[in-house]
Amino acid sequence: MSFSYDLASADTDTLNVSKVRLEIDDTVYAAGVKPDGTNFTDEEIMIWLDREGDDVMRAVASACEVLARGWARVADIAVGPRRESLGQVAQRYAEQAKSLRTQYGGGDRTFSATLNRQDGYHDAAELAEPYAGEME
């Protein structure tokens, strides 16, 4: 698992990974944005870039969606007068992801397909007219 952050890279993949890191503020190794303080790996970010058609801001939306789910599992903390509402972190990431999806699109995992019937009846099915009357 690797970590890179180089906004001057000539390699497109490394540059795009770095751009995603810049947008989610995951730019310092071992001081990451995940609830446990770790960074996303380059490989994780590349999955989002691939899935989102190499669109950096849509990959950022994917990262925010993952962060929202991750932070949602973290409990709020209260120690004496100090209170940390970590659930609000999850809410902010979810709102950011929604805003990015509205602005840049993506996130839909739908597809369509044309079905071609290939069985012993497919020729007859194409020739048959729809039933329009009563049965006798």
C-alpha positions, 0 to 999 in steps of 0.5 A: 500500500502506497502513499504519494502526494506530488502536485508537480508529477508528470505522471497523470495517475500520480497527479490525479491521486495528489489532486484528490488528496489535496481536495480531501486534505489527506496530504500528510503521511501518517496524519490522514483523514480516516477516523483512525488517523490513517491515510487513504492509499494510492490504490484506494484513490485509483479505484475511485478515479477509475470508477469515476472515469478519471474525473478528480472531483467525482473521485473526491465525492467518492472519498467523501462518501467513504469518509461519511460512512467511516466517521458514522461508526465513530461514537461521540466522546464526552470527557468532563466538560469536553465533548466531541461530536464525531457524528457531525464529522460524518454528516459534513462529509455526507453533505459535501459528497452530496454537493459534489455529486450535484455539481459534478455528477456520477455516483449512479451505478445504473446501466441498461441492456438490450435483451435478445431472446435466443431460444427455440421460440424466439423467431415465433415470438418476433412474428406473433402479434399481441393478443387483442381479443377474447379467447373462444 
